């Protein structure tokens, strides 16, 4: 039986500006299954990041409701800490503290939650093994490549055991080869952990390679224009991108994006 990690009903967002209110996201219903890899795709300004940040509790909805693992994310205008603890977030910039070692950056959320140093170190090193950073525990962020810093950011987001990982263009600033390698790593981490992942990207090929399901959003005010199930078995190798079916899905998405942009 399907269990939903995230549900949204009539979720909408308006931004107040000095000139006039901006309608960023139209009323949206959404259900994301536990363990699903969902990708949000769409033209710039369509509300992808707004939707992701609302799911992450970083933005309050103007109207509608959000639930995380069956718990309301907002109660009486306040974020529900129990629901919020189920969410981990990774941004385009790794946002590592330059004065902390990689191990200490990863362990920081655990320190803020009051765990002892030994427990923090054990968990951080376990996560560093998961993301392929063993041996870099005492390095500084400046000593790591962009891809390695993003691995550390993923480990940090997973440190306190959230069920849901929210990712906002995490590989957007990386070169093409590193980005492809990180896509493979993200797929591996997702398969090993069984987390629910919601990823925002502008890359059609990245979306088709990683997703179980793609939601294509229309221009502002954003709404779901099309839902696409991706049928390829796991794990997926880069060679799947050369297949006729992959190219057909990518071409359909590209054509639709051109039509609605």
Buried (B, 14 or more C-beta within 10 A) or exposed (E): EEEBBBBBBEBBBBEEEEEEEEBBBBBBEBBBBBBBBBBBBBBEBBBBBBBBBBBBBBBBBBEBEBBBBEBBBBEEEEBBEEBBBBBBBBBBBBEBEEEBBBBBBBBBBBBEEEBEEEEBBBBBBBBBEBBBBEEBBEBBBEEBEBBBBBBBBBBBBBBBEBBBBBBBBBBBEBEEEBBBBBBBBBBBBBEEBEBBBBBBBBBBBBBBBBBBBBBBBBBBBBBBBBEBEBEBEEEBEEEBBEEEEBEEBBEBBEEBBEEBE
